[in-house]
Amino acid sequence: MLIDFHCHTKDSFDAFTSYEELLQVCMNKNISAIAITEHDLPSKVPDNKFRENNISLIHGCEFTTDTGAHIIGLFIREALPKKNNVQSIIDYIISQNGIIYIPHPFKDKTGFCKMHSDYERYLKHCNIIEIANGGIKESKEDINKIKEISKKYGLILVSGSDSHKSEQIGYYVNYYETENTDLHYIVKNLSPKLYYDSNYHQPPRRLNFLQKKAIYQYLVLKISPKFKRFLKKFAYTILKKNRANYISN
């Protein structure tokens, strides 16, 4: 079983993957299950076509705390209003019999362990933690910290592509070898082997030369979210032909 735990579709404000593209890539890459983790929104991806192709959808949500940090709830159908505190988000996920997943723990501005200095008080309630994320390059120091946290609090180490475009889906996957068919049990209790797509010469979500410049980062903060999405959508449309070729190969 191959699972991608962290995926956004066109329903997230900063993502563009259509439902059809999501299904096609899962089929092409033999992904058995994929978690839909929109930003502060419930998953709207319909199950039917995925089920017909023996692909399981894990409905979830990437919640934003009142400090801007992210926490993912897996196996939940609804979201909460934005800017909730950590405890209310954790309590909500638990009330839904969901699984608490800490993505990109030390990422600037959105990493849970980066934005909450008291993060350790909450980890006893969590289930899994992301040690590899398709959108960032974790430092050796951060990787070692994540391993220590995993060992201390009994959190399962996983990876997530954190895909926002179709070509990013399945860059990281988690491999489970088990006869158990209870997906909730598998995710909550079993440790996977972590794999990446070696067809890429480099990860698909790394910052390019321009994006690394200080002036670019400054301007990004000054542009409205709606205009940023417009620019991203324009660039994405220009590259549509290449994207379609990738999906079909």
VOVEXMI-540044 format. One record per atom (N, C-alpha, C): residue in three letters; y, x, z. Coordinates in steps of 0.1 Angstrom, whole numbers, plus 5000, padded with zeros to 4 digits. Layout:
REM VOVEXMI-540044
ALAYXZ
...
//
This chain:
REM VOVEXMI-540044
MET498850085000
MET500050005000
MET501250095000
LEU502250064991
LEU503450134990
LEU504650034994
ILE505450075003
ILE506549995007
ILE507850065007
ASP508850005001
ASP510250055001
ASP510949965012
PHE511450015022
PHE511949945034
PHE513449905033
HIS514249965023
HIS515649945024
HIS516149925010
CYS516549805006
CYS516949774993
CYS518049664993
HIS519049684984
HIS520149584983
HIS520049534968
THR520449404967
THR520549344954
THR522049314951
LYS522249244940
LYS523549204936
LYS524249114946
ASP523549064956
ASP524148984966
ASP524949064976
SER524649194978
SER525449274986
SER526749314979
PHE527749334987
PHE529149354981
PHE529149484972
ASP528249584975
ASP528349714969
ASP527149744960
ALA526349644957
ALA525149664949
ALA525049574937
PHE524149614928
PHE524149544914
PHE522749504909
THR521749534916
THR520349504911
THR520149354910
SER519749314898
SER519349174897
SER517949144902
TYR517649024904
TYR516248994909
TYR515249034899
GLU515549014886
GLU514549044876
GLU514349194875
GLU515449274877
GLU515249424877
GLU514449464889
LEU514749404900
LEU513949434912
LEU512449414910
LEU512049304904
LEU510649274902
LEU510049374892
GLN510849404881
GLN510249484871
GLN510049624876
VAL510949684884
VAL510749814889
VAL509649824899
CYS509449724907
CYS508349714917
CYS507049714909
MET506949644898
MET505749634890
MET505449774884
ASN506549834878
ASN506349964871
ASN505950074881
LYS506450064893
LYS506150174903
LYS505050144913
ASN504350024910
ASN503249984919
ASN503649974933
ILE504849924936
ILE505349894949
ILE504649764954
SER504049774966
SER503249664971
SER504149564978
ALA505149614985
ALA506049534993
ALA507449604993
ILE508449514993
ILE509849574994
ILE510749485003
ALA511549555011
ALA512349485021
ALA513749465014
ILE514249345015
ILE515549305010
ILE516549305022
THR517449405022
THR518249415034
THR519749415030
GLU520249295026
GLU521649285022
GLU522549315034
HIS523749345031
HIS524749365041
HIS525249235047
ASP524849215059
ASP525349095067
ASP525048965060
LEU524048955052
LEU523648835045
LEU522148815045
PRO521748695045
PRO520248675044
PRO519848695030
SER518548735029
SER517948755016
SER517848625008
LYS518248624995
LYS518148504987
LYS517148524976
VAL516448644976
VAL515548674965
VAL514348574966
PRO514048504956
PRO512848404956
PRO511548474956
ASP510548424964
ASP509248494965
ASP508348474953
ASN508448354947
ASN507448314937
ASN506948414927
LYS507848474919
LYS507448564909
LYS506948694915
PHE507348734926
PHE506848854933
PHE505448824937
ARG505248704943
ARG503848674948
ARG502948664937
GLU503348614925
GLU502448604914
GLU502048734909
ASN502748844912
ASN502448974908
ASN501949064919
ASN501548994930
ASN500949064942
ASN501849164948
ILE503149124949
ILE504149204955
ILE504749114967
SER504749174979
SER505249094990
SER506749134992
LEU507549024995
LEU508949044999
LEU509049045014
ILE509749145020
ILE510049145034
ILE511549105035
HIS511848985040
HIS513148945041
HIS513849005053
GLY515049055051
GLY515649115062
GLY517149115061
CYS517849195069
CYS519349195068
CYS519749335074
GLU520849395068
GLU521449515074
GLU522749465081
PHE522649455094
PHE523749405102
PHE524749515105
THR525949475106
THR527049565109
THR527549535123
THR527549645132
THR527949625145
THR529449625146
ASP530049595158
ASP531449585159
ASP532149725158
THR531349835157
THR531949965154
THR531750005140
GLY531049925132
GLY530749955118
GLY529450025116
ALA528650035126
ALA527250095125
ALA526349995119
HIS525250035113
HIS524249955107
HIS522949945115
ILE522349825116
ILE521049805122
ILE520349705113
ILE519149735109
ILE518349645100
ILE517349565109
GLY517349435105
GLY516249345111
GLY515349315099
LEU514049335101
LEU513049305091
LEU512349175095
PHE511849095086
PHE511148975088
PHE511948865095
ILE513248855090
ILE514148755094
ILE514748685082
ARG515148565084
ARG515548485072
ARG517048455073
GLU517748485084
GLU519148445085
GLU519948565090
ALA521248565088
ALA522148665092
ALA522948615104
LEU523848695109
LEU524848665119
LEU526248685114
PRO527248625120
PRO528648655116
PRO528848805118
LYS529748865110
LYS529949015111
LYS530649045124
LYS530549175127
LYS531249235139
LYS530649195152
ASN529349175153
ASN528649145165
ASN528449275173
ASN528349275186
ASN528049395193
ASN526549425192
VAL526149545196
VAL524749585194
VAL523749495201
GLN524049465213
GLN523049385221
GLN522849255215
SER523849185210
SER523649055204
SER522849065191
ILE523049165184
ILE522249185171
ILE520749205175
ILE520549295185
ILE519149325189
ILE518549205194
ASP519249125203
ASP518649005209
ASP518348905198
TYR519148895188
TYR518948805177
TYR517648835169
ILE517548965165
ILE516349015158
ILE515048985166
ILE515149015179
ILE513948985187
ILE513648835188
SER514648755189
SER514448605189
SER513848555177
GLN513948625166
GLN513348585153
GLN511948645151
ASN511448715161
ASN510248795160
ASN510348895149
GLY511548955147
GLY511749055137
GLY511449195142
ILE511549285133
ILE511349425136
ILE512649505135
ILE513049575145
ILE514349645145
ILE514149785139
TYR514949815129
TYR514849935121
TYR516249995121
ILE516250125125
ILE517550205126
ILE517650285113
PRO518550245103
PRO518650325091
PRO519650445093
HIS519450545084
HIS520450655084
HIS521150685097
PRO520450715108
PRO520950715122
PRO522250805124
PHE522350915116
PHE523451005119
PHE524451005107
LYS524450905099
LYS525350905087
LYS526750875092
ASP527750945086
ASP529150925090
ASP529550775088
LYS530250725098
LYS530850595097
LYS529850475099
THR528650485094
THR527750375096
THR526450405103
GLY526250535107
GLY524950565114
GLY525050515128
PHE523950455132
PHE523950395146
PHE524150495157
CYS523450615155
CYS523550715165
CYS524750795164
LYS525450785153
LYS526750855151
LYS527850775157
MET527850635156
MET528950555159
MET528850495174
HIS527650505180
HIS527450455193
HIS526950575202
SER527850625210
SER527550745219
SER526450705229
ASP526350575232
ASP525350535242
ASP524050475235
TYR523750525223
TYR522750465215
TYR521350475222
GLU521150565231
GLU519850575237
GLU519450455246
ARG520450395251
ARG520150275260
ARG519550155252
TYR519750165238
TYR519250055230
TYR517850085223
LEU517550215223
LEU516350255215
LEU515050195220
LYS514950165233
LYS513750115238
LYS513349975232
HIS514349915226
HIS514149785220
HIS513749795205
CYS513949915200
CYS513749935185
CYS512249965182
ASN511949955169
ASN510549975164
ASN510450095155
ILE511350105145
ILE511150215135
ILE512550275132
ILE512550405128
ILE513750475125
ILE513550555112
GLU514650555104
GLU514650615091
GLU514950765092
ILE514050845087
ILE514150995087
ILE514651045074
ALA514450965063
ALA514850995050
ALA515550875043
ASN516750895038
ASN517450785032
ASN517950835018
GLY517750745008
GLY518050774994
GLY519550804992
GLY520450765001
GLY521850774999
GLY522550895005
ILE521750965013
ILE522351085020
ILE521451205021
LYS521951315024
LYS521051435026
LYS521151465041
GLU520051445048
GLU520051465062
GLU520051615065
SER520851665075
SER520751805078
SER519551835086
LYS519151965087
LYS517951995095
LYS518151955110
GLU519451975114
GLU519751935128
GLU519451785130
ASP519951705121
ASP519751555122
ASP518351515121
ILE517551585112
ILE516151555111
ILE515451585124
ASN515751695130
ASN515151735143
ASN515451635154
LYS516751585154
LYS517151485164
LYS516351355162
ILE516251315149
ILE515451195147
ILE514051205151
LYS513451325149
LYS512051345153
LYS511951335169
GLU512951395175
GLU512951385190
GLU513051245195
ILE513951165189
ILE514151025192
ILE512850945190
SER512250975179
SER511050905175
SER509950925186
LYS509851055190
LYS508751095200
LYS509151035214
LYS510351045218
LYS510850995231
LYS510650845233
TYR511050775222
TYR511050625224
TYR509950555216
GLY509050635210
GLY507850575204
GLY508250495191
LEU509250545184
LEU509650485171
LEU508950545160
ILE508450455151
ILE507750505139
ILE508750555128
LEU508450675123
LEU509250735113
LEU508950675099
VAL510050635092
VAL509850585078
VAL510950635069
SER510850605057
SER511950635047
SER512350515040
GLY513550515034
GLY514150405027
GLY514950445015
SER514750385004
SER515550434992
SER517050394994
ASP517350285001
ASP518650235003
ASP519250214989
SER518450154980
SER518850134966
SER519950034965
HIS520950064956
HIS522049974953
HIS522049944938
LYS521250014930
LYS521049994916
LYS519550004913
SER519149944902
SER517749934899
SER517050074898
GLU517750174892
GLU517150304890
GLU516850374903
GLN517450324914
GLN517250394927
GLN516150334935
ILE515550224931
ILE514450154938
ILE513250244938
GLY512650254950
GLY511350334951
GLY511550484951
TYR512750534952
TYR512950684952
TYR512150734965
TYR512350664976
TYR511450684988
TYR510550564989
VAL509250594992
VAL508350484996
VAL507450535007
ASN506850435014
ASN506050465026
ASN504550415022
TYR503650505024
TYR502250485020
TYR501450455032
TYR500750335031
TYR499850295042
TYR498450285036
GLU497450335043
GLU496050325039
GLU495350245050
THR495150115048
THR494650035058
THR493949905052
GLU492949855058
GLU492349735054
GLU492949605060
ASN493849635069
ASN494649515076
ASN495549455065
THR495649325065
THR496549265055
THR497749195061
ASP497849205075
ASP499049145082
ASP500149245080
LEU501149215071
LEU502249305068
LEU503149325080
HIS503349225088
HIS504149245100
HIS503549345110
TYR502249325112
TYR501549425121
TYR501549565115
ILE501349575102
ILE501349705096
ILE502649785098
VAL503749715095
VAL505049775097
VAL505349805111
LYS505049725120
LYS505349745134
LYS504549845141
ASN503249865137
ASN502349945144
ASN501750075138
LEU501850075125
LEU501250195118
LEU502250295112
SER501850415113
SER502750525108
SER502350555093
PRO503350555084
PRO503050575070
PRO503150725066
LYS502650765055
LYS503050885049
LYS504250865040
LEU505150955040
LEU506450935032
LEU506351015019
TYR506650945008
TYR506651004995
TYR508050974988
TYR508351064978
TYR509551034970
TYR509051044955
ASP509950994947
ASP509650994932
ASP510051124926
SER509051204922
SER509251334917
SER509751334903
ASN509851214896
ASN510351214883
ASN511851244883
TYR512551234895
TYR513951274895
TYR514051424898
HIS515051484891
HIS515351624893
HIS516151634906
GLN516851524909
GLN517651514922
GLN517751374926
PRO517951344938
PRO517951204943
PRO519051124935
PRO518750994932
PRO519650914924
PRO520950874930
ARG521050894944
ARG522350844950
ARG523150954956
ARG522951074952
ARG523751184957
ARG525251174951
LEU526151214959
LEU527551214954
LEU527751314942
ASN528551274932
ASN528751364921
ASN529951464925
PHE530351544915
PHE531351644918
PHE532651584922
LEU533051474915
LEU534351414917
LEU534351344931
GLN533251274934
GLN533151204947
GLN533151294959
LYS532851414957
LYS532851504969
LYS534351554972
LYS535251534963
LYS536551584965
LYS537351504975
ALA538151574983
ALA538951504994
ALA539851394988
ILE540451424977
ILE541451324971
ILE540651204967
TYR539451214962
TYR538651094959
TYR538351014971
GLN537951074982
GLN537551014994
GLN538850945000
TYR539951004999
TYR541250945004
TYR541550824996
LEU541450824982
LEU541750714974
LEU540850594976
VAL539550624979
VAL538550524981
VAL538950434993
LEU539550505003
LEU539950425015
LEU541150335012
LYS541950375002
LYS543150294999
LYS542950174990
ILE541750174983
ILE541550074973
ILE540849954979
SER541249834975
SER540649714981
SER539149704977
PRO538349644986
PRO536849634983
PRO536649554969
LYS537449454966
LYS537249384954
LYS537449464942
PHE538549554943
PHE538849644931
PHE537749744930
LYS537249794941
LYS536149904941
LYS534949844934
ARG534649714938
ARG533449654931
ARG533649634916
PHE534949604913
PHE535249584898
PHE534949714891
LEU535449824897
LEU535249954890
LEU533849994889
LYS533049974900
LYS531650004900
LYS530949914890
LYS531249794889
LYS530649704880
LYS530949744866
PHE532149784863
PHE532549834850
PHE531649954846
ALA531550054855
ALA530750174852
ALA529350144851
TYR528850044859
TYR527450014858
TYR527149944845
THR528049864840
THR527849794827
THR527749894815
ILE528650004816
ILE528650104806
ILE527350174805
LEU526650194817
LEU525450264818
LEU524250174816
LYS524450054813
LYS523349954812
LYS522249994803
LYS522550054791
LYS521550084782
LYS520650194788
ASN521150294794
ASN520350394800
ASN519450334811
ARG520050244819
ARG519350184830
ARG518150104825
ALA518350034814
ALA517349944808
ALA516150034803
ASN516550144797
ASN515550244792
ASN514650294803
TYR515250324814
TYR514550374826
TYR513550264831
ILE514050144832
ILE513150034838
ILE511950014829
SER512150024816
SER511149994807
SER510050104805
ASN510350224809
ASN509450334807
ASN508450344819
//
